[in-house]
Amino acid sequence: MVTLSESQRQAVAVFAGQPVEVMDEQTQQVYYLLSSEQFQKVRALLADEPFESRELYPLIAKTAAQAGWADPRMDEYDRYDDL
């Protein structure tokens, strides 16, 4: 197992639970640091096993809420066709 450098540890703290984008300066390859909880949520996408899209519904709902879609002002978009 590779351990975090001090700068990576600080980046993880600054991004407060969000994936942290890191770049290998030699190869210019981009990687993401994820918590083990985040990795477990997306692991099914990486596996060769059959995938059930409904497993992602709670994560999609949480992500949409964090992006502001749960804001009552967004209800106008639900009624867009009624106008």
Phi and psi in degrees as a GROMACS rama.xvg file:
@    title "Ramachandran Plot"
@    xaxis  label "Phi"
@    yaxis  label "Psi"
@TYPE xy
-90.0907  138.63  VAL-2
-98.0744  154.812  THR-3
-71.3518  142.106  LEU-4
-77.6835  169.24  SER-5
-63.1746  -40.0069  GLU-6
-66.8989  -35.5883  SER-7
-67.5779  -40.9962  GLN-8
-60.6583  -42.8277  ARG-9
-65.1483  -40.0322  GLN-10
-64.2662  -41.5715  ALA-11
-60.0753  -41.4927  VAL-12
-66.6099  -40.8817  ALA-13
-66.037  -40.3911  VAL-14
-81.8873  -2.29285  PHE-15
44.1628  61.1059  ALA-16
90.8242  -6.43716  GLY-17
-89.2099  154.924  GLN-18
-58.877  142.752  PRO-19
-110.242  123.705  VAL-20
-82.6128  128.225  GLU-21
-129.865  150.797  VAL-22
-124.378  136.415  MET-23
-78.6379  114.852  ASP-24
-63.9397  -29.3425  GLU-25
-75.3551  -41.6304  GLN-26
-101.416  -12.3212  THR-27
65.0993  15.1523  GLN-28
-77.4487  134.998  GLN-29
-97.8748  137.917  VAL-30
-129.004  166.656  TYR-31
-126.672  133.54  TYR-32
-91.0761  123.26  LEU-33
-122.507  147.847  LEU-34
-70.9893  161.886  SER-35
-62.125  -33.5817  SER-36
-65.1791  -42.7632  GLU-37
-64.6426  -41.9788  GLN-38
-62.0253  -41.8509  PHE-39
-61.7585  -33.272  GLN-40
-68.975  -33.166  LYS-41
-101.625  -2.1021  VAL-42
-55.6475  -38.3697  ARG-43
-59.7594  -30.4996  ALA-44
-69.6611  -24.4319  LEU-45
-94.1619  -13.608  LEU-46
-86.1072  158.268  ALA-47
-88.3917  6.70426  ASP-48
-78.7123  160.358  GLU-49
-57.5327  141.637  PRO-50
-113.988  133.769  PHE-51
-108.616  111.708  GLU-52
-60.4707  -27.8468  SER-53
-61.5685  -21.0379  ARG-54
-64.1453  -24.0922  GLU-55
-89.1026  -11.0004  LEU-56
-52.9545  -46.7464  TYR-57
-61.9407  -38.3098  PRO-58
-68.6287  -39.6519  LEU-59
-63.6786  -43.2527  ILE-60
-63.0444  -42.3777  ALA-61
-64.2949  -44.1229  LYS-62
-63.9403  -43.0836  THR-63
-63.5314  -41.1696  ALA-64
-63.4924  -41.5897  ALA-65
-65.9256  -27.5781  GLN-66
-83.9916  -1.31802  ALA-67
101.902  1.95025  GLY-68
-71.8861  -14.8043  TRP-69
-86.2059  -4.13346  ALA-70
-64.8306  129.875  ASP-71
-55.0216  -25.9829  PRO-72
-66.9352  -18.9696  ARG-73
-76.6106  -10.0216  MET-74
-59.2911  -25.2038  ASP-75
-59.703  -33.4281  GLU-76
-69.6519  -30.2795  TYR-77
-69.4116  -25.1328  ASP-78
-104.762  14.6625  ARG-79
-56.8355  -43.2179  TYR-80
-70.8046  -18.6853  ASP-81
-78.2923  -14.7206  ASP-82
